[in-house]
Amino acid sequence: MTKIDVVSGFLGAGKTTLIKKLLKEALDGSKTVLIENEFGEIGIDGGFLKEAGIEIKEMNSGCICCSLVGDFGTSLKEVISTYAPERILIEPSGVGKLSDVLKAVENVAGELDVQVNSAVAVVDATKCKMFIKNFGEFFINQIAYAGTIILSRTGKISQEKLNTCVELIREHNKAATIITTPWEQLEGTAILETIEGADKLEDMMKEMLEDVHEHGEGCCGHHHDHEEHEHHHEHGEGCCGHHHDHEEHEHHHEHGEGCTCGCHDHHHTNDHHHADEVFTSWGMETPNVYGREEIDSILTALDSGEYGAVLRAKGMVPAEDDTWIYYDYVPGEHEIRSGKPEVTGKICVIGSKLDEEKLAVLFRK
């Protein structure tokens, strides 16, 4: 099975620079072929990339996403039969629509042992607003159909302009992962893992949710004195504050008035709880820069109860001095440390009866 990755991006966004970084830092030693399609008669970047030892199949008489769909299929078959690559990178013309490129690939995928592995859009953060206004039909299409959007030149703009760029992108694609960290701070392997779906915010939140459900410290995240409270845990600090009878599968509530565990206040018979019935999760990806004291203040505020019963929080965000802050929180204590740059900042909170609006205000500053 050959993986196909489509790296789109408007003219001058930095597609070729990104591909060179991936080839050098993430795909070195792999059997990778680049299919490049420049707009015009002469391929400009072919010689530039041949230096990396990558075979170039140039199609310069038109665009693969329109008039050359048939030729594209022939070229793809030729590439696979000639090189038997593990991966094919397709760099379409900067003025091509990503939806048409993906359709062209899908039209021939059924005849070949290939799969579309990813669809990427490279966006110049310094020109995002202008391109949306002036070239919306093509520019927005590339954003809308991408699974990962990689911002280039983010180190050259203010925090405010970067946030505006992210907001504009989110108007057209709410689900894609957006890489906001300057490329020079990232390893190509981290970018490739993100493109392929690794380390997504949803995955991180799911992992946290499962961890809380299996190993949580009681119904509302705090240690309980069982002589003072009417909570019964016969098998450790239970995930949701229920008494479990595994033979009868019954759950008995004997909670005191102060319990904020979010469990249903009734008796369950022949029923099992799933984590998503008891716990909720909130998270966001952000390019915002934070200070250590600011993160410390935010995590301390989570103990107040104002934001719901917070069981767990973790994240990694860019710091003011170009380093990165990693943090972990459990009720009553938290840890803040330094870590390697991530593709964008990530913030996760798990708990019960979370006030998501207040959390958003707390973390968005």
DRENLOGU-31659 format. One line per field, with one value per residue (C-alpha): residue in one letter; chain; x, y, z. Coordinates in steps of 0.001 Angstrom, whole numbers. Example, Ala and Ser with C-alpha at 12.3 -4.5 7.8 and 13.67 -1.06 7.14 Angstrom:
residues 2
code	c(A  S)
unit	c(A  A)
x	c(12300  13670)
y	c(-4500  -1060)
z	c(7800  7140)
END
This chain:
residues 365
code	c(M  T  K  I  D  V  V  S  G  F  L  G  A  G  K  T  T  L  I  K  K  L  L  K  E  A  L  D  G  S  K  T  V  L  I  E  N  E  F  G  E  I  G  I  D  G  G  F  L  K  E  A  G  I  E  I  K  E  M  N  S  G  C  I  C  C  S  L  V  G  D  F  G  T  S  L  K  E  V  I  S  T  Y  A  P  E  R  I  L  I  E  P  S  G  V  G  K  L  S  D  V  L  K  A  V  E  N  V  A  G  E  L  D  V  Q  V  N  S  A  V  A  V  V  D  A  T  K  C  K  M  F  I  K  N  F  G  E  F  F  I  N  Q  I  A  Y  A  G  T  I  I  L  S  R  T  G  K  I  S  Q  E  K  L  N  T  C  V  E  L  I  R  E  H  N  K  A  A  T  I  I  T  T  P  W  E  Q  L  E  G  T  A  I  L  E  T  I  E  G  A  D  K  L  E  D  M  M  K  E  M  L  E  D  V  H  E  H  G  E  G  C  C  G  H  H  H  D  H  E  E  H  E  H  H  H  E  H  G  E  G  C  C  G  H  H  H  D  H  E  E  H  E  H  H  H  E  H  G  E  G  C  T  C  G  C  H  D  H  H  H  T  N  D  H  H  H  A  D  E  V  F  T  S  W  G  M  E  T  P  N  V  Y  G  R  E  E  I  D  S  I  L  T  A  L  D  S  G  E  Y  G  A  V  L  R  A  K  G  M  V  P  A  E  D  D  T  W  I  Y  Y  D  Y  V  P  G  E  H  E  I  R  S  G  K  P  E  V  T  G  K  I  C  V  I  G  S  K  L  D  E  E  K  L  A  V  L  F  R  K)
unit	c(A  A  A  A  A  A  A  A  A  A  A  A  A  A  A  A  A  A  A  A  A  A  A  A  A  A  A  A  A  A  A  A  A  A  A  A  A  A  A  A  A  A  A  A  A  A  A  A  A  A  A  A  A  A  A  A  A  A  A  A  A  A  A  A  A  A  A  A  A  A  A  A  A  A  A  A  A  A  A  A  A  A  A  A  A  A  A  A  A  A  A  A  A  A  A  A  A  A  A  A  A  A  A  A  A  A  A  A  A  A  A  A  A  A  A  A  A  A  A  A  A  A  A  A  A  A  A  A  A  A  A  A  A  A  A  A  A  A  A  A  A  A  A  A  A  A  A  A  A  A  A  A  A  A  A  A  A  A  A  A  A  A  A  A  A  A  A  A  A  A  A  A  A  A  A  A  A  A  A  A  A  A  A  A  A  A  A  A  A  A  A  A  A  A  A  A  A  A  A  A  A  A  A  A  A  A  A  A  A  A  A  A  A  A  A  A  A  A  A  A  A  A  A  A  A  A  A  A  A  A  A  A  A  A  A  A  A  A  A  A  A  A  A  A  A  A  A  A  A  A  A  A  A  A  A  A  A  A  A  A  A  A  A  A  A  A  A  A  A  A  A  A  A  A  A  A  A  A  A  A  A  A  A  A  A  A  A  A  A  A  A  A  A  A  A  A  A  A  A  A  A  A  A  A  A  A  A  A  A  A  A  A  A  A  A  A  A  A  A  A  A  A  A  A  A  A  A  A  A  A  A  A  A  A  A  A  A  A  A  A  A  A  A  A  A  A  A  A  A  A  A  A  A  A  A  A  A  A  A  A  A  A  A  A  A)
x	c(0  1391  493  -438  -11  -1259  571  -1409  -977  -1474  1312  4346  2952  6041  5002  8417  10213  7906  8427  12213  11981  9826  12146  15231  13935  11076  11275  15018  15693  12114  11119  9343  8398  7287  4782  5003  2730  3787  1446  3010  5314  8470  8723  10740  11205  12173  15929  15633  14192  16309  19188  17468  17608  13858  12494  10449  7538  6650  3465  3813  1269  -1585  -3001  -3607  -6767  -8530  -7561  -4958  -7023  -6547  -2844  -2513  -3842  -1331  1485  521  480  3855  5360  4084  5205  8617  9571  7204  7305  6200  4874  3963  3925  1770  2513  -230  -202  -669  -3782  -5381  -8378  -7564  -10985  -10214  -6803  -8310  -11002  -8339  -6518  -9717  -10632  -7575  -7140  -9573  -7329  -4113  -2859  -2851  -4615  -4993  -3023  -3396  -4449  -2438  -2848  114  -1090  1066  -82  1096  -1218  -4135  -6680  -5711  -5819  -9241  -10554  -8963  -8654  -11374  -12573  -9200  -7724  -10776  -11143  -7627  -8432  -11844  -10640  -7447  -7053  -4031  -3386  240  807  4040  5859  4109  7254  6887  3491  2006  13  -3120  -2663  -1886  -5092  -7053  -5581  -6624  -10123  -10493  -9412  -11848  -14714  -14074  -12694  -13565  -12014  -8526  -5429  -3696  78  929  4463  7283  8768  12328  11264  9789  11291  9971  8915  6551  4980  4573  3017  511  -276  -895  -3236  -973  -1104  -4373  -6142  -9106  -6792  -5099  -8455  -9711  -6598  -7068  -10741  -9919  -7197  -9573  -12282  -9933  -7734  -9612  -9295  -12957  -16189  -15156  -11417  -10632  -9528  -12429  -12405  -14787  -15717  -16937  -18585  -21146  -19211  -18532  -15735  -15203  -12534  -10377  -11204  -14017  -14256  -17545  -18275  -20547  -20609  -20107  -21507  -19987  -22214  -25492  -24188  -25946  -24879  -25913  -25753  -25259  -23681  -23561  -25061  -21710  -20791  -20328  -19496  -22076  -23380  -27086  -28991  -30918  -30486  -29184  -29959  -28208  -26338  -22736  -21434  -19413  -16908  -18817  -21918  -20122  -17199  -16998  -13965  -13083  -10072  -8711  -5754  -4229  -1257  -1502  1704  1661  3958  4780  3172  83  -226  350  -2477  -4815  -4151  -4617  -7974  -9143  -9235  -11858  -14831  -15919  -15193  -16849  -15297  -11969  -10281  -7400  -5840  -2803  -1361  1589  1695  4306  6021  6972  10691  10249  10420  7436  5512  4148  1827  -162  -2929  -4811  -6964  -4842  -1554  22  3370  4820  7905  9672  9174  9905  7937  4641  2965  493  -541  -2937  -5051  -7202  -9499  -11412  -14011  -17673  -20183  -17509  -18394  -16929  -17621  -15734  -12876  -12597  -12359  -9828  -7452  -7963  -6880)
y	c(0  3372  6390  9540  12916  16049  19246  22204  25893  29176  30676  31493  29950  27799  24351  23514  24633  22443  19438  19827  19922  16779  14950  15840  15440  12928  10918  10490  6892  6211  5402  8630  10060  13623  14387  18089  20194  23765  26241  27158  25572  25171  23530  25900  23707  20431  20980  22459  19215  16824  17826  15785  12683  12663  11611  14307  13618  17000  17696  21206  21373  22091  21471  17980  19181  20107  19239  16638  14241  11485  12184  12324  8774  7572  9377  7936  4398  4997  6265  3250  673  2296  3144  1081  3906  3712  7250  9706  13422  15422  19139  20652  24079  26940  28030  24576  23612  20955  19350  18741  17279  14858  13890  13206  10902  9105  8535  6319  5001  2145  750  991  -171  3353  5304  9046  9480  13213  16529  19561  23263  25585  29105  32229  33784  37235  37222  35090  37900  39472  36154  35253  38629  38627  34949  33406  30752  28995  29970  29003  25700  24695  25542  23860  20471  20186  17836  19826  23528  24591  28295  29698  32888  32969  34362  37543  38696  39871  37631  39587  39004  35330  34910  36696  34342  31293  32726  33351  29776  28382  30108  27727  24644  23922  20446  20678  20756  24125  24263  27733  27268  28672  25819  26428  25480  22152  18883  17545  14363  16372  17989  14632  13027  15863  15569  11850  12463  11719  13851  15551  17444  15045  12066  13756  14542  11005  9597  11909  10977  7278  7869  9770  7146  4298  5922  8999  10182  10127  11630  15264  14939  15399  12959  12142  11311  8377  8883  12383  11743  9164  7909  4199  2903  -805  -1004  2064  5666  4948  6652  8387  8057  5017  1940  -991  -4445  -6446  -9485  -7618  -4704  -2194  1327  2859  6579  7715  11050  13968  17287  18761  16210  17707  14520  14965  11407  10868  11109  7882  4144  2179  -1510  -3773  -791  197  3710  4950  7725  10094  9726  11126  13200  15989  17351  20762  21762  24080  24597  28055  30090  32329  33001  32574  33316  30798  32967  33277  29496  29075  31526  29766  26327  27655  29100  25628  24653  27307  25253  28176  26213  22940  19885  19796  16395  16817  19419  19320  21305  22679  26322  28726  30933  34583  33811  31469  28369  26117  25583  22116  21667  19005  19599  17448  18961  20753  20494  21213  21032  23460  22577  23282  21114  20900  23021  21573  22309  24548  25138  22578  22901  20114  20020  16961  16975  17025  19810  21973  25575  25672  29363  30344  27984  29593  33044  31796  30323  32806  35705)
z	c(0  -1057  1045  -836  849  -888  121  -1211  -596  -2364  -4464  -2334  857  1411  147  -1292  1868  3948  1675  1886  5689  5769  3369  5385  8934  8730  5514  5114  4111  3084  -475  -1321  -4718  -5339  -8068  -8740  -10861  -11489  -13119  -16464  -18990  -16909  -13497  -11313  -8262  -9939  -9809  -6341  -4981  -7024  -4764  -2044  -4250  -4865  -8241  -9906  -12228  -13652  -15566  -16887  -19664  -17274  -13829  -12449  -10788  -13997  -17584  -16669  -14583  -17156  -17518  -13775  -13527  -16100  -14327  -10963  -12364  -13985  -10743  -8769  -11334  -11794  -8222  -5989  -3421  193  -78  -2803  -2110  -4483  -4680  -6826  -8388  -5961  -7828  -7804  -5703  -3123  -3580  -7276  -6486  -3960  -6459  -9089  -6660  -5644  -9293  -9777  -6224  -6868  -9614  -7581  -4188  -2742  -30  543  3750  4276  2783  3868  3193  3763  4581  4734  8025  6919  3880  5094  5390  2056  155  1573  388  -3073  -4040  -1906  -4343  -4512  -1156  920  -959  73  3701  3707  2418  4484  7423  8607  8018  8443  8947  7567  8651  12028  13626  11581  12846  16123  18456  17531  13779  14371  16379  13643  11037  13086  13558  9803  9053  11620  9794  6892  8668  12287  12469  10962  13126  12714  13177  14485  15868  13666  11605  12735  16270  15147  13999  10701  12530  14766  11711  9952  13038  13189  9476  9944  12850  15810  18958  18082  20839  20686  21187  24126  25728  25162  26811  29795  30067  30112  32690  34985  34596  35475  38092  39324  42901  43899  42693  42583  42272  45951  48618  50934  54614  54626  58277  57589  54218  53247  50216  49927  47691  48010  45350  45827  45066  42595  39274  39885  43594  43292  45462  43062  43665  40839  41299  41143  39027  41221  42116  45419  46086  49629  48768  51146  50123  49209  46562  43115  41271  38527  38914  38451  41710  41420  41877  38883  38443  35914  34524  33910  33716  30792  31310  29040  31245  34259  33045  30523  28730  27402  25390  22761  20495  20739  19494  22590  24504  28287  31216  33957  36643  34482  34082  37829  38521  36072  37566  41107  40025  38954  42653  43412  42210  40060  36876  37905  39537  37707  38006  35618  33380  31190  28368  26496  25417  24006  26578  26348  25936  22924  25160  25872  29092  29927  32884  34723  37240  39745  42496  45051  43204  39841  38103  35570  33551  30257  27175  23486  20984  19797  16482  18337  21924  23449  26592  28089  31124  32374  35127  36006  35443  33821  33044  29547  28977  32121  31242  27811  29420  31991  29414  26605  28823)
END
